[in-house]
Amino acid sequence: MTVGGAVAFNSSTTLSTLLNGIDVGTGYSRLVAASPIDLGGSTLSLNVGFEPQVGSTFEILTNTGPAPIIGTFNGLDEGVIFSQRGYQFQITYQGGTAGNSVVLTRLA
C-alpha cells in the first residue's frame, strides 16, 4: 500500500503483517508513505505463514521522504530481538536504502 502523505499510528493501533514469503508484494506487504511515519507506540503483530530462512529480511514500512521513522512499536526499541509465532526477529527503524524503513530480520 502506498500513501501520498504522512501516516500516524497511536497506542491503540495494531499493525498486523502477514509474512507468507520473502518477496514484497506477493510474500508480504509493505506500507510506503511519502511523508513521515509516526508509530506512536502502536503494536506490531506478525502472522507467519511459512518458515522464513535465518537471515531473511522484511521491509514492512518505508518513508520515501527524507524524515526518519518517528517512534517505535510498543516494547520494540531499536535493535531489540523479539519472538513472534515461534520465530526470533530483530527490528531496526533505520533500515532500507535511505535509512527510513522498518526492517525485520529473522534470527532464529
N, C-alpha and C positions, 0 to 999 in steps of 0.2 A: 504494500500500500504506500502511496506517495501522497504527502500533504504539502500544499503550497506555502503554508505558514508555520507558525510555532505550534508545538504540542506541549501541553501541560497536564501531568497526572497529579493526583493527590494521594494521601494516605489511605483513602477508601477504594482506590483503583487497583485492580489486579490485571497485569499483562499476562495473558495465557498464551504461551508459544508452543506450537506443535512441531516437534522435530521428527520427521519421517525420512530424512535423507540429508546428504551433505550439500546439495545444490540449492542455492537460494531461489525462491520462486516455485520450485517443484518439490523439494525436500523439506523446506522450512520457509516461513515467511519473514519478511523484514519490513519494518516501518521506516520510511525515509521522509524526512522533513527538511524544508528549505530554510528553516529558521531554528532558533534554539529549541531543544527538547529538555523539559524540566521534569525529572522523575518524581519529585515531591514526596519521597518516602513510600512510593507505591510498592506493591508486592509483585514479584516475579514467580510465575508458576510454569514449569516445564512439563510438557506431556511428551514423553519419549516413546515413539512408536517403532524404533529399530535400535540395534546395538551400534552406536557410533564408535568408530575406532579411536583408541587413545591418540590424542593429538588433533583430532577433528576440531575445526573452529566454526562458529556460527555467529555471524554479524547480524544481530537481531534488531538494532536501532542505529540509524545513521542520520547525522545532521550534515547536509551538504553545504551549509553556510560556514562561516569562519568561527562560530562560537563552539566551545566545548559542551559536552553533555552537562547539564546542571543537576546536582544532587545525586542520590543513589537510590537503589531499591532498598526497601526495609531490610536491615540486617546484612546487607551485602556491600560492604565497603570495598574500595578499590583493591584489587588483587586477592580478595578473600577466596578461599576454597570452600565450596559448599556441596552438599549432596541433594539430589532430587531424583526420585524414581530409581534409586539404587546406583546411580552414577555420580562420580565426582566431577565437578566443573570448577574452573577458575574464571572470575569475571574481571574485565577491565572496562573502564569508561573512557579510555584514551586509545582505543583500537582503530583499525581501519587505516586507509592510506593517509588521511588528513588528521588522524588522532581524535576524531569527533564521533566515534562509534562505540556502541556497547557490543563487546565481543566475548563470547563464551568459548572456553577451550576444555575439551574432555580430558581429564587427567587419569582417572582410574574407574 
